[in-house]
Amino acid sequence: MSGITLTFPIAAGKVESWRRFCQEMSGARRQAYEASRRRLGITRERLALVETAFGSAAVTTLEAHDMGQALEQIIASDLPFDRWHRKQVEELYGVNLTSYEIFLQQAPPSESQELLFEWTLPSGVSD
């Protein structure tokens, strides 16, 4: 299982449109949304609104069996729901996902990864 967290600023004046986008995925487009995510192998998706001093941002967390394949299909799929989803992303965030095709090229895993900090509450310990 792999995951990714994406943060995009929401275009000025588009927060209510973003809320409607989320409502539409959980309402009228729910079946198409679920079918898309199952087809993509996505097992969890969370969308959160974060208000900052610099404006509103959308934080999307995705988990999938194969994140690379899921992202590839999100970017390249010609199915109606996926096209609609990409159009919403472009209108709300100003991001054209099809221009991210370069990220779909498989790069070898990094041999150099340096963990600088990690903390976990020990089990059985509470505040």
Beta strands, then each sheet from edge to edge (+ up, - down):
strand 1: 2-9
strand 2: 42-52
strand 3: 55-64
sheet 1: 1+ 3- 2+
end
